[in-house]
Amino acid sequence: MPQIIGNILAAEISVVYYGLFNWRKRKLKENEFSYHKESTANSVILGFLLVIVVEAFVTHSMIKVGNSKGTFILTTLSIYTFLQVLALIKSLSRRPVFIDLKKKQVVLKFGILANAIIPFETIKEIEVSTKEFSEKSPIKYFSPLGSSAGHNVIIYLNKNIKFESFYGFKKKATSLAVFIDAKNDFVNLIKKEMINH
């Protein structure tokens, strides 16, 4: 099937999988790093989830007296949006960032929303940093939540890379701002591998 249809289908399957089925906690393996424990991402997403619940309740209460079809459609949309957000929250802890020493690359993930593969050879510099930057800056937030999710690591690249957002949409960046819970361990391991290779 065409790639765009495959990407949409894969995204929908991941929503159902993480939203309804994957309830088992996942322990970090060697060279894996979490990014959801200390960042503000969970708070932002939970706030959005609360808005969906309130909006669904209010909309349902207002429409149920009149248009039953409209009520059904809006309720279904609210339930599915709730499922998407729930899947995102659960996927944050189940899809960690991974430093692949065999393939010499960093595999960045932000739940089911974003993926990037960065070969060591494309990394010019990496630093622990929370410095702010303007929208015109070449540094881009890896998280689709942007500055709301915060960042504590900046990866500078020696060329443009493409990374995937939700539904397979591509984005470009020459530098990425990411949040990693164990930021110092993450940065030090990459620097060590860059020196060795």
C-alpha positions as CSV (number, residue, x, y, z in Angstrom):
1,M,0.0,0.0,0.0
2,P,1.1,3.6,-0.4
3,Q,3.5,4.8,2.3
4,I,1.1,7.5,3.6
5,I,-1.7,5.0,4.0
6,G,0.7,2.6,5.7
7,N,1.8,5.3,8.1
8,I,-1.7,6.3,9.0
9,L,-2.7,2.6,9.5
10,A,0.4,2.0,11.7
11,A,-0.4,5.1,13.8
12,E,-4.0,4.0,14.3
13,I,-2.9,0.4,15.3
14,S,-0.4,1.9,17.8
15,V,-3.2,4.0,19.3
16,V,-5.4,0.9,19.8
17,Y,-2.4,-1.2,21.1
18,Y,-1.1,1.3,23.7
19,G,-4.6,2.6,24.6
20,L,-6.3,-0.7,25.1
21,F,-3.8,-3.6,25.4
22,N,-0.4,-2.7,26.6
23,W,-0.7,-2.3,30.4
24,R,2.5,-4.1,31.5
25,K,5.2,-1.9,32.9
26,R,8.5,-1.9,31.0
27,K,11.9,-1.8,32.6
28,L,14.7,0.1,31.0
29,K,17.3,-2.1,29.3
30,E,21.0,-1.3,28.9
31,N,21.6,2.0,27.0
32,E,17.9,2.9,27.2
33,F,16.8,6.3,28.6
34,S,13.4,7.5,29.9
35,Y,12.2,11.0,29.2
36,H,8.8,11.2,30.9
37,K,9.6,11.1,34.6
38,E,11.0,14.5,35.2
39,S,9.7,16.5,32.2
40,T,6.5,18.5,32.0
41,A,5.2,16.3,29.2
42,N,3.0,14.1,31.4
43,S,1.4,17.2,33.1
44,V,0.7,18.9,29.7
45,I,-0.9,15.7,28.3
46,L,-2.9,15.0,31.5
47,G,-4.2,18.6,31.4
48,F,-5.3,18.0,27.8
49,L,-7.0,14.7,28.9
50,L,-8.9,16.6,31.6
51,V,-10.1,19.2,29.0
52,I,-11.3,16.3,26.8
53,V,-13.3,14.7,29.6
54,V,-14.9,18.0,30.6
55,E,-15.6,19.0,27.0
56,A,-17.2,15.6,26.3
57,F,-19.4,15.8,29.4
58,V,-20.6,19.4,28.7
59,T,-21.1,18.8,24.9
60,H,-23.0,15.6,25.6
61,S,-25.2,17.3,28.2
62,M,-26.0,20.2,25.8
63,I,-26.8,18.1,22.8
64,K,-28.5,15.0,24.1
65,V,-31.9,16.8,24.4
66,G,-31.9,17.8,20.7
67,N,-29.9,16.0,18.0
68,S,-29.3,12.3,18.8
69,K,-27.1,11.8,15.8
70,G,-25.0,14.8,16.6
71,T,-24.6,13.6,20.2
72,F,-23.5,10.1,19.1
73,I,-20.9,11.6,16.6
74,L,-19.5,14.0,19.2
75,T,-19.4,11.4,21.9
76,T,-17.6,8.9,19.6
77,L,-15.0,11.6,18.6
78,S,-14.5,12.5,22.3
79,I,-14.0,8.8,23.3
80,Y,-11.5,8.3,20.4
81,T,-9.6,11.4,21.3
82,F,-9.5,10.3,24.9
83,L,-8.1,6.9,23.7
84,Q,-5.4,8.7,21.6
85,V,-4.2,10.8,24.5
86,L,-4.3,7.8,26.8
87,A,-2.2,5.8,24.3
88,L,0.3,8.7,24.1
89,I,0.7,8.9,27.9
90,K,1.3,5.1,28.1
91,S,3.6,5.0,25.2
92,L,6.0,7.6,26.8
93,S,7.1,5.1,29.4
94,R,7.1,2.1,27.0
95,R,9.1,3.6,24.1
96,P,12.4,4.8,25.6
97,V,15.3,6.6,23.8
98,F,18.0,4.1,22.9
99,I,21.7,4.4,22.1
100,D,22.5,1.6,19.7
101,L,26.2,1.0,20.0
102,K,26.2,-1.8,17.4
103,K,24.7,0.4,14.7
104,K,26.4,3.5,16.1
105,Q,23.2,5.6,16.3
106,V,20.9,7.3,18.7
107,V,17.2,6.3,18.4
108,L,15.1,9.1,19.7
109,K,11.4,8.5,20.5
110,F,8.6,10.6,22.0
111,G,5.9,8.0,22.7
112,I,3.9,7.3,19.5
113,L,4.3,10.9,18.3
114,A,7.8,11.1,17.0
115,N,10.8,9.0,16.0
116,A,14.3,9.9,14.8
117,I,17.4,7.9,14.0
118,I,20.7,9.9,14.4
119,P,23.9,8.2,13.3
120,F,26.9,9.2,15.5
121,E,28.7,10.5,12.4
122,T,26.1,13.2,12.0
123,I,26.4,14.5,15.5
124,K,28.7,17.6,15.6
125,E,28.3,18.3,19.3
126,I,26.0,17.3,22.2
127,E,25.5,19.2,25.4
128,V,23.4,19.4,28.6
129,S,21.5,22.6,28.2
130,T,18.2,24.2,29.2
131,K,19.0,27.5,27.4
132,E,16.0,29.1,25.6
133,F,16.0,29.8,21.9
134,S,13.8,31.7,19.5
135,E,11.4,30.2,16.9
136,K,13.8,31.3,14.2
137,S,16.6,29.3,15.8
138,P,17.9,26.3,13.8
139,I,17.4,24.3,17.0
140,K,14.0,22.5,16.9
141,Y,12.2,20.7,19.6
142,F,12.0,17.0,19.0
143,S,8.8,16.7,21.1
144,P,5.7,17.7,19.2
145,L,4.6,19.5,22.4
146,G,7.4,22.0,21.7
147,S,8.6,24.1,24.6
148,S,5.8,22.8,26.8
149,A,7.6,19.5,27.2
150,G,10.9,21.3,28.0
151,H,14.4,20.2,27.1
152,N,17.7,19.6,28.9
153,V,19.9,18.3,26.0
154,I,20.8,19.8,22.7
155,I,22.1,17.7,19.8
156,Y,23.9,19.7,17.1
157,L,24.2,18.0,13.8
158,N,26.6,18.5,10.9
159,K,23.8,18.1,8.3
160,N,20.0,18.3,8.0
161,I,18.2,15.1,9.1
162,K,14.6,14.1,8.7
163,F,12.6,12.7,11.5
164,E,9.0,11.3,11.7
165,S,6.1,12.9,13.5
166,F,2.6,11.3,14.0
167,Y,1.1,9.7,11.0
168,G,4.5,9.5,9.4
169,F,4.8,13.3,8.6
170,K,8.4,14.3,8.1
171,K,10.2,17.2,9.7
172,K,13.7,18.5,9.2
173,A,16.3,19.8,11.7
174,T,20.0,20.6,12.0
175,S,19.8,20.6,15.8
176,L,17.4,19.0,18.2
177,A,16.4,19.9,21.7
178,V,15.3,16.9,23.7
179,F,14.5,15.9,27.3
180,I,16.2,13.0,28.9
181,D,15.8,12.0,32.6
182,A,19.3,10.8,33.0
183,K,20.8,13.6,30.9
184,N,24.4,13.4,32.0
185,D,24.6,9.6,31.5
186,F,23.0,10.0,28.1
187,V,25.4,12.8,26.9
188,N,28.5,11.2,28.4
189,L,27.8,7.8,26.7
190,I,27.3,9.5,23.3
191,K,30.5,11.6,23.7
192,K,32.4,8.5,24.7
193,E,31.2,6.6,21.6
194,M,31.9,9.5,19.3
195,I,35.5,9.6,20.6
196,N,36.0,5.8,20.2
197,H,34.6,5.9,16.6
